Amino acid sequence: MTSMRILIIEDDRDAASYLSKAFREVGHTVDSASDGVNGYDLAHDGDYDVAIVDRMLPKMDGLSLIGALRAQKIETPVLILSALGQVDDRVKGLRAGGDDYLAKPYAFSELLARVEVLARRRPKGAGEETHLRLGDLELDRLTHKVARGGEEIVLQPREFRLLEYLMRNAGKVVTRTMLLEHVWDYHFDPQTNVIDVHVSRLRGKIDKDFATPLLHTVRGAGYVLRDSPR
Amino acid sequence: MTALAKLARTTAFKLTLAFLALSAVSSGLVLGLVGWQVGAVVDQEMTQTIEAEANGLSEQYDQGGIRRLGLILDERSREPGSSLYLLTNAAGETLAGNVARLPDGALDRPGFIETPYETVDVSTPGRRALARIFVLPGGFRLMVGHDLRDKARIGAVMFHALAISLFCLAALGALGGLLVSRRVLRRIDAMSNSSRAIMAGDLAQRLPVSGSGDELDRLALNLNDMLARIGELMAGLREVSDNIAHDLRTPLTRLRNHAEEALRASGDPQSYRAALERTIEESDSLIRIFNALLMIARAEAGADRAGMSEFDLGAAINGIAELYEPAAEEAGVDFDVRIEPGLRLVGNRELIGQTIANLLDNALKYGAGDETRALPAPGAAVAPPRNAVSLDVRRVGAEVEIAVADRGPGVAVADRARVLDRFVRLEGARSRPGSGLGLSLAAAVARMHGGSLRLEDNGPGLRVVVALPFSGAARQLPAPAATALMPALS
């Protein structure tokens, strides 16, 4: 993972310093602001890969801040952190221009995974590639064909979407919640192992007969699709 | 503030004053108008009298000339209560009459004038007369007039009447105003005392109602109704927060106990680590419980109406079914899904999806072959029958029924109502992970959508039916025959 520049706008100093420390430990650069106005100034002038914005901030609330940034054509990806975790709060946050939404309290692994996936989207307008490739694994989004080492692999529609999401975020950890969000479009917390069973089925199809496994489990966090073992 | 000052500040008193002022002005207007009319009538009468007399004198003059006129005037002047007369020659010398003096030049213009004058006998100053001046041939001037005292007297009478009536009006009005405002003030005071008591925390207190059915009573009754409604809402709120506090106490205690236990058993870093991990796990489950409780509370309050929109129920539930299908297969469960296509519903897709996910969770968890359950079937003890879970979505009359059924031990009829309450977990379920909130949430979500949740016997097993009112206006899009029934997934 390359290093990212992260802006944290959070008025709770404990939470902000905890986040800064945790992000620095995994090798990212962090700036932080403790109110909306200061945060807006930093986000406006600084060139950040991603901004983490608390929804309730002094001086200017999170959603207004995002609205102001978007009005200024500043497209830094924004993840909204909020104590409001209801479905409509989430919809409101995304509608205001946020790119992702995470309710407090959260696991740092979940936040890290989401931030890293979000930052990747930076070169906007590059367009979504129609052909994805990772090592000898290929996925064609137009023909819905998947092949590994030249041999076609037959996937169910849902497995195809799962693999597509993993491939688009190859090298990044994706959590179970993220998979449920992007593959099934549901935002609740999958409490049982339903997602794991899907992943292990997919693993059975793409890794089973090959020497190098691509789909790895990251303990306590989620899954990662990776070409070479780290 | 003195009692009087307080009284004077009441709306009733101010209103009385305003009405008082208004009636004073109007009675002044009326009396003024009458006075003016009376004055006009008096004027007219005087003018007529003067005209008549002048006509008579004119005849005398025609018959006997100036001499005769002088004699007649002298004669008439001597009669008591006579009119006013004055005859002068061209030099301005008085020839006859009872008027001693007129202002200079008053006799020069013929016609009616109003002028001060002095009499011959008693010279009371400041008298005024209405008179007609005639200019006769040879420079003679004749004045025939009437004293204006009568008119002034009438004016004075009118003025007195006005003054007295205004005074009475003011006195009566002020008195009435004070009485009315004291009466109103007493009731308002009673009301504000009651409301202060209510604000001070005596929520059972109500505003006094006099029983007369007047506007103050209506107001008091409405406010009392409002207080009752607020009381109900507060009681409901208190119940929810009491429940949440109570419900969270148990897992919090568990969390604390485990942390304490880890501290007491001074161990190696390895066991500390394990204890920490367990603490995080427990706090996660605490958060999940809290979220579920919040969701139930919000669904019960109907607060998530904003999140409602029209969606394809079949597609939404099919997504959930696909999510659970591999897990079911892994658990060795026959999973049978039948979804009627084209069912559109106005509702909260997320909550309904999560509800069905909870129900499927339950069905897979509790419906699976459980060794402890009593199986009357002979020979079953050797190999418990394979569990089968089914998910059925179909339209029944005006409702859409989503049914999740399993082949587990089911729920006894006596327990069916109880199991919908929060945190109720039946015997045999307690040993498995779970919070006891799944069915409560499902029931709350059903109610929020105007529907219901019922538990049925699946003979054997449990069948949970979520019935939602079919709001999609039955826009049955002509579906291709091929998709009439989605094939079972497994």
Interface residues (C-beta under 8 A of the other chain):
Chain A: G85 Q86 V87 D88 V91 P105 A107 R158 L180 W184 D185 Y186 H187 F188 D189 P190 Q191 T192 N193 V194 I195 V197 H198 R201
Chain B: I280 S283 D284 I287 R288 N291 L294 M295 R298 D304 A306 G307 G319 I320 E322 L323 Y324 P326 A327 E330 N348 E350 L351 G353 Q354 A357 D361 L364 K365
